[in-house]
């Protein structure tokens, strides 16, 4: 006998259709699995055998052949356990093969027959909705699958309960959509004393989605201000929340099917490898730049990262996605992030302080900052110097404005940009380019004259020139100005300072 059930294989954020073909052949007992399966899929034979035995059933004394089609598509992950088990039970006549034809099936099996969560269920559910089928998945991920829309979702706690439902001996309750978490509360800008210039740059970065680099001595508040950024960014809209959740689903970090309105904030340690930052590994998984999609990627101690690791961010920062190429797969993950970086002016951190600076100053500053490549710095819109904070500053009363007030202004500016770009695939000023950018951000005569002079004296690259226009457009939006004037261009140029070079 033979049976066919449907499942999926994941390539990045794409779920590709896979047929699990099971056939019982006369001959010596054996359990063979083919179809370019990795080790986790190959081990499913033992999990399937154990789960079926836990129900009191024995495998037939025949040759069991399982083919995962198409055979040239790599198959990775434990979610093939359940479709293999159901295909085998259908071939044995325990369940009706026709009853399984209307479902896409994913899920990991334990040896006692329970269904365990596996990454990527949301993608499988969206794929099932596209082809007009239902989804069978573990009960723990029913809430996640329910976000796909109006498809039938069978979320079973174990294999026996699922079989009873299919045979009409029991009824599985339809899972409800997971809760939507409200935007979380992080540090408040009222905790930052002084640093008015840096806070102004932070607000500009939030309003236009610009990349930001803060340079200053230890303890100046760089990390604190970076952690305040998610609190002043607008919450994710429903479409963006689904995008973020799809990445989390593939990474296996979507807890309980709960979608969040809070923008991601990822802060990897400077010892992170290239695969950890941009994605990859033996089993290709999204890296930090993808887990921060539509949110903030914070790189503290920027020069301490390996130079090759930092340079691997250059392409994602421009294109908004990261492509991981392997011999057997080419996977693309979204990576539309806002980069916020922080660094000390030199290795000792006290450049310019005669009492604390090391004996190698100022040469140590050039050596230290040269660890970050010029092309990467060119992709950062705002460069701001953060001054040291004294004990006297900490004794001052807290600022009048906090994150709530700044977030309201940022939301107003973002609304202006949403209206401006409603007919374009652009969300913020930081994404505008080409003719669209020229149309919305060309300065007036005085501003154009200033920009032309600065481009010559500062030796701006074409990318640097474009980013000045983007920042100037955001500053004009914050001033509720339709035109980009000389003062807006001047402020944008003030944030284009380059660290010293050899």
FENBEL-V196916 format. One record per backbone hydrogen bond with DSSP energy under -1.0 kcal/mol. CO is the residue of the C=O (numbers start at 0). NH is the residue of the N-H. If there is no record, write none. Layout:
CO|NH / CO|NH
This chain:
0|23 / 2|21 / 4|19 / 5|104 / 6|17 / 8|15 / 10|13 / 13|10 / 15|8 / 17|6 / 18|68 / 19|4 / 20|66 / 21|2 / 22|64 / 24|62 / 29|63 / 31|65 / 33|67 / 35|74 / 37|41 / 38|42 / 40|43 / 41|44 / 42|45 / 42|46 / 43|47 / 44|48 / 45|49 / 46|50 / 47|51 / 48|52 / 49|53 / 51|56 / 52|55 / 59|61 / 61|29 / 62|24 / 63|31 / 64|22 / 65|33 / 66|20 / 68|18 / 69|72 / 74|37 / 77|80 / 78|106 / 79|83 / 80|84 / 81|85 / 82|86 / 83|87 / 84|88 / 85|89 / 86|90 / 87|91 / 88|93 / 99|102 / 101|133 / 103|135 / 106|81 / 107|115 / 109|112 / 112|158 / 113|109 / 115|107 / 119|123 / 120|124 / 121|125 / 122|126 / 123|127 / 124|128 / 125|129 / 126|130 / 127|132 / 133|103 / 134|153 / 135|105 / 136|155 / 137|140 / 138|141 / 140|144 / 141|145 / 142|177 / 143|146 / 144|147 / 145|148 / 151|134 / 153|136 / 155|138 / 156|114 / 157|161 / 158|162 / 159|163 / 160|164 / 161|165 / 162|166 / 163|168 / 163|169 / 164|167 / 178|258 / 180|260 / 187|190 / 188|191 / 194|198 / 195|199 / 196|200 / 197|201 / 198|202 / 199|203 / 200|204 / 201|205 / 202|206 / 203|207 / 204|208 / 204|209 / 207|429 / 210|381 / 211|340 / 212|383 / 213|342 / 214|385 / 216|219 / 220|224 / 221|225 / 222|226 / 223|227 / 225|228 / 228|231 / 236|240 / 237|241 / 238|242 / 239|243 / 240|244 / 241|245 / 242|246 / 243|247 / 244|248 / 245|249 / 246|250 / 247|252 / 248|119 / 252|254 / 254|257 / 258|180 / 260|235 / 263|295 / 265|297 / 268|271 / 272|276 / 273|277 / 274|278 / 275|287 / 276|288 / 279|284 / 284|279 / 286|290 / 287|291 / 289|292 / 291|294 / 294|337 / 295|265 / 296|339 / 298|341 / 300|303 / 301|304 / 305|309 / 306|310 / 307|311 / 309|312 / 310|313 / 312|316 / 313|317 / 314|318 / 315|319 / 319|334 / 321|332 / 323|330 / 328|325 / 330|323 / 332|321 / 334|336 / 335|293 / 337|296 / 338|211 / 339|298 / 340|213 / 341|301 / 342|215 / 349|352 / 352|356 / 357|360 / 359|362 / 359|363 / 361|365 / 362|366 / 363|367 / 364|368 / 365|369 / 367|370 / 368|371 / 372|376 / 373|377 / 375|378 / 376|379 / 381|212 / 383|214 / 389|393 / 392|395 / 401|405 / 402|406 / 403|407 / 404|408 / 405|409 / 406|410 / 407|411 / 408|412 / 409|413 / 410|414 / 411|415 / 412|416 / 413|417 / 414|418 / 415|419 / 416|420 / 420|423 / 423|425 / 427|430 / 428|431 / 433|437 / 434|438 / 435|439 / 436|440 / 443|447 / 444|448 / 445|449 / 446|450 / 447|451 / 448|452 / 449|453 / 450|454 / 451|455 / 452|456 / 453|457 / 454|459 / 460|464 / 461|465 / 462|466 / 463|467 / 464|468 / 465|469 / 466|470 / 467|471 / 468|472 / 469|473 / 470|474 / 471|475 / 472|476 / 473|477 / 474|478 / 475|480 / 476|479 / 483|443 / 484|488 / 485|489 / 486|490 / 487|491 / 488|492 / 489|493 / 492|495 / 494|382
